[in-house]
Amino acid sequence: MDEINQLTLRMGIRGLGVNPETLSYYDYCCLKQDHSKMTIQSLPGIVSRLRETKDLDEIQCIRTASGIAVNAFRKCLPLIRSDHSEQDIANLLDNTLRSEGADYPAFETMVLSGMRSAYPHAVPTRRKLKKNELVIVDFGAKVAGYHCDVTRMLIIGNATSKQRKIYSIVYDAMCRAMEKMKPGVRAKQLDRIARKYIENAGVEGVFSHPFGHGIGLSIHERPIVDPESDRILEAGMVISFEPGIYLPGWAGIRIEDTILVTDQGPEVLTNLEKDRIFEIKTGG
């Protein structure tokens, strides 16, 4: 706020638009006290809209965060054992993110195993991994204020034919939506492509959250990619794609990447293998 005060004074700003969702009442009062002649106007839509597309510096921060997250995950894979708990793996990944150069994890790292993976937004517990159970690992890095978001699936031992089949449905749904991801496409079209593919595969009604969301200074921001979103994609948007299938009493499977919209199509920033479940062969 001190920097904003100094900047507005130097520039002689007479009218300032603010986002009321993030400006506290205290900071508002400080602005009014130091700028008695300045008009402060609530402009939530404009501020959020400006954040939807990123400039080159912002994209580079997200690209750096994505590279750190990918490297951290790869370094953790050989260290995972069946006697680890969900929290153990989350802590391992968080520490590795920092050692790889992240300022912070992008959010509370999510590690969910077995039937708990069927709950999309649960939190890690002391539950130990078990052989042949699916594990969702949802994580990201934060660099210079900017976030990335990535989810991959693990298993101690070998995946079963059912696990591979469900995984392939999620993977194919994501790939089909990415094929249509380009400037000029409405966000809801991408959601519809992935959701329809999953429904046609015979698992209707188990994809319960939006297909994607914007990423930047916040881990979840506009545009939202859901069945209602009429937002038209533009080059420079950075969006998470995260299709999933959740079967209560069995498990959940989700794949997620941070993706840049370009004039040439999608560029996956979290460049980590996703055509398979990561099978952990040691310690099982």
C-alpha positions in Angstrom: 0.0 0.0 0.0 2.9 2.4 0.6 4.1 1.8 -2.9 0.6 2.4 -4.3 0.3 5.6 -2.3 3.7 6.9 -3.6 2.9 6.0 -7.2 -0.5 7.6 -7.2 0.9 10.8 -5.7 3.7 11.0 -8.2 1.4 10.4 -11.1 -1.3 12.8 -9.8 -4.0 10.2 -10.1 -7.5 11.6 -9.6 -9.5 8.4 -10.2 -8.5 4.9 -9.1 -10.3 1.7 -9.9 -10.0 -1.1 -7.3 -11.1 -4.7 -6.9 -13.4 -4.7 -3.8 -12.8 -8.5 -3.4 -9.2 -7.9 -2.4 -8.9 -4.4 -1.0 -9.5 -4.4 2.7 -11.5 -1.7 4.4 -8.4 -0.7 6.3 -6.4 -0.2 3.1 -9.3 1.7 1.6 -9.3 4.1 4.5 -5.6 4.6 4.2 -6.0 5.5 0.5 -8.8 8.0 1.3 -6.8 9.6 4.1 -3.7 10.2 1.9 -5.7 11.1 -1.2 -8.6 13.3 -0.1 -9.2 14.5 -3.7 -8.9 11.1 -5.4 -12.1 9.2 -6.4 -11.9 5.5 -5.6 -14.3 3.4 -7.7 -15.2 -0.3 -7.3 -14.4 -2.0 -10.6 -14.2 -5.8 -9.9 -15.0 -6.9 -13.4 -12.4 -4.7 -15.1 -9.6 -5.8 -12.7 -10.4 -9.5 -13.0 -10.7 -9.2 -16.8 -7.3 -7.5 -17.0 -5.7 -10.5 -15.1 -7.1 -13.1 -17.5 -4.5 -12.6 -20.1 -0.8 -12.6 -19.1 2.1 -10.6 -20.5 5.5 -12.1 -21.4 7.0 -11.5 -17.9 4.0 -13.1 -16.2 4.1 -16.1 -18.5 7.8 -16.5 -17.8 7.1 -16.6 -14.1 4.5 -19.3 -14.6 6.8 -21.2 -16.9 9.5 -21.1 -14.3 7.1 -22.3 -11.6 5.9 -25.1 -13.9 9.5 -26.3 -14.5 10.2 -26.3 -10.8 7.1 -28.4 -10.1 7.9 -30.9 -12.7 11.5 -31.3 -11.6 10.5 -31.7 -8.0 8.0 -34.4 -8.8 10.5 -36.3 -10.8 13.0 -36.1 -8.0 10.5 -37.4 -5.4 9.4 -40.4 -7.4 12.4 -42.7 -6.6 12.0 -41.8 -2.9 8.4 -42.9 -2.4 7.8 -46.0 -0.4 4.8 -48.1 0.6 5.4 -47.2 4.3 4.9 -43.5 3.6 1.7 -41.8 4.6 -0.1 -39.2 2.4 1.3 -36.5 4.6 4.8 -37.9 4.3 4.6 -37.6 0.5 3.1 -34.1 0.7 5.9 -33.0 3.0 8.5 -34.6 0.8 7.2 -32.8 -2.3 6.8 -29.5 -0.5 10.4 -29.6 0.7 11.6 -30.6 -2.8 9.7 -27.7 -4.4 11.6 -25.3 -2.2 14.9 -26.9 -2.8 14.3 -26.7 -6.6 13.7 -22.9 -6.3 10.0 -22.3 -5.5 9.2 -19.5 -3.1 6.4 -21.6 -1.7 4.2 -24.5 -2.8 1.3 -23.0 -4.8 -1.2 -24.4 -2.4 -1.5 -27.1 0.2 -0.2 -30.2 -1.6 -2.9 -32.8 -2.0 -2.0 -36.5 -1.7 -5.0 -38.8 -1.5 -4.8 -42.6 -1.6 -7.2 -45.5 -2.1 -10.9 -44.7 -1.7 -9.9 -41.2 -0.3 -8.9 -40.3 -3.9 -12.6 -40.3 -4.8 -13.0 -37.0 -2.8 -11.6 -34.3 -5.2 -10.7 -31.8 -2.5 -9.8 -33.8 0.6 -6.6 -33.2 2.6 -3.7 -35.6 3.2 -3.7 -37.7 6.4 -1.5 -40.1 8.2 -3.0 -43.0 6.2 -0.2 -45.2 4.8 -0.1 -46.0 1.1 -1.1 -49.6 0.2 0.0 -51.8 -2.6 -2.1 -51.5 -5.8 -4.1 -48.5 -4.6 -4.3 -45.4 -6.7 -2.8 -42.1 -5.3 -3.7 -38.6 -6.5 -0.9 -36.1 -6.2 -2.1 -32.5 -6.8 0.7 -29.9 -6.4 2.3 -26.7 -7.7 5.0 -24.1 -7.2 4.8 -20.4 -6.6 7.4 -18.1 -8.1 7.4 -14.3 -7.8 3.8 -14.4 -6.9 2.7 -16.6 -9.8 1.4 -20.2 -9.6 1.2 -23.4 -11.5 -1.0 -26.4 -10.9 -0.4 -30.1 -11.9 -1.9 -33.4 -10.9 -0.6 -36.9 -11.6 -1.5 -40.4 -10.5 0.7 -42.9 -8.7 0.4 -46.5 -7.6 2.6 -48.8 -5.5 3.1 -51.8 -7.7 1.2 -52.4 -11.0 -2.0 -50.8 -12.1 -5.0 -53.2 -12.8 -6.8 -53.3 -16.1 -9.8 -51.3 -14.6 -7.4 -48.6 -13.2 -5.8 -48.3 -16.6 -9.1 -48.2 -18.4 -10.5 -45.4 -16.3 -7.2 -43.5 -16.5 -7.3 -43.8 -20.3 -10.8 -42.3 -20.4 -9.6 -39.3 -18.4 -6.5 -38.9 -20.5 -8.4 -39.1 -23.8 -11.0 -36.6 -22.6 -8.2 -34.2 -21.8 -6.5 -34.7 -25.1 -9.7 -34.2 -27.1 -10.4 -30.9 -25.4 -6.8 -29.7 -25.9 -7.1 -30.3 -29.6 -9.8 -27.6 -29.7 -8.1 -25.2 -27.3 -7.3 -22.0 -29.3 -8.2 -18.3 -29.3 -11.8 -17.7 -30.3 -13.2 -20.9 -28.7 -15.7 -20.5 -25.8 -14.6 -22.0 -22.6 -17.7 -24.0 -22.1 -17.0 -25.8 -25.4 -13.9 -27.4 -23.9 -15.8 -28.5 -20.8 -18.5 -30.0 -22.9 -16.0 -32.0 -25.1 -14.4 -33.6 -22.1 -17.6 -34.1 -20.1 -19.4 -35.7 -23.1 -16.5 -38.0 -23.8 -16.5 -39.3 -20.2 -20.3 -39.7 -20.2 -20.2 -41.6 -23.5 -17.6 -43.9 -22.0 -20.2 -45.1 -19.5 -19.2 -43.3 -16.4 -21.7 -40.4 -16.4 -22.2 -38.3 -13.3 -18.8 -38.7 -11.7 -17.0 -35.6 -13.1 -18.3 -33.1 -10.5 -16.1 -30.0 -10.8 -15.3 -27.5 -13.6 -13.0 -28.8 -16.3 -10.5 -25.9 -15.7 -9.7 -22.5 -14.3 -7.4 -19.6 -14.9 -4.0 -19.5 -13.1 -1.9 -16.5 -12.2 -1.4 -14.4 -9.1 -4.1 -16.7 -7.7 -4.3 -20.4 -8.0 -7.9 -20.2 -9.1 -8.9 -17.1 -11.1 -10.8 -16.3 -14.3 -11.6 -17.6 -16.8 -13.5 -20.6 -15.3 -13.9 -23.5 -17.8 -17.3 -24.9 -16.9 -20.6 -25.7 -18.6 -21.8 -22.1 -18.1 -18.8 -20.1 -19.2 -19.3 -18.0 -22.4 -15.8 -16.5 -22.1 -14.0 -16.7 -25.4 -10.4 -17.8 -25.1 -7.6 -15.4 -25.9 -3.9 -15.8 -26.6 -2.0 -15.2 -23.3 -4.5 -16.9 -21.1 -3.0 -19.5 -18.7 -5.5 -22.2 -17.8 -5.6 -25.4 -15.8 -7.2 -28.4 -17.5 -8.2 -31.0 -14.8 -10.7 -33.7 -16.0 -11.5 -36.4 -13.5 -13.5 -39.5 -12.7 -14.5 -40.1 -9.1 -16.1 -43.4 -8.1 -17.0 -43.5 -4.4 -16.0 -46.7 -2.7 -13.4 -47.4 -5.4 -11.1 -44.4 -6.2 -10.7 -41.2 -8.1 -8.5 -40.4 -11.1 -7.6 -36.9 -12.2 -5.0 -35.5 -14.6 -4.1 -31.8 -14.6 -1.8 -29.5 -16.4 -1.1 -25.7 -16.6 -1.6 -24.7 -20.2 -0.9 -21.5 -22.2 -3.3 -20.4 -24.9 -1.3 -19.4 -28.0 -2.3 -18.4 -31.6 -0.8 -21.8 -32.6 -2.8 -23.8 -30.0 -2.1 -25.0 -26.5 1.3 -25.0 -24.9 1.6 -27.3 -21.9 3.8 -25.6 -19.3 3.8 -28.4 -16.8 5.6 -30.7 -19.3 5.4 -34.0 -17.4 4.4 -37.4 -18.8 0.7 -38.1 -18.4 -0.1 -40.9 -20.7 0.2 -43.4 -17.9 -0.1 -44.0 -14.2 3.3 -43.7 -12.5 4.0 -47.2 -11.1 6.3 -47.3 -8.1 8.2 -50.6 -8.2 10.2 -50.2 -5.0 9.2 -50.6 -1.4 5.9 -52.2 -2.3 
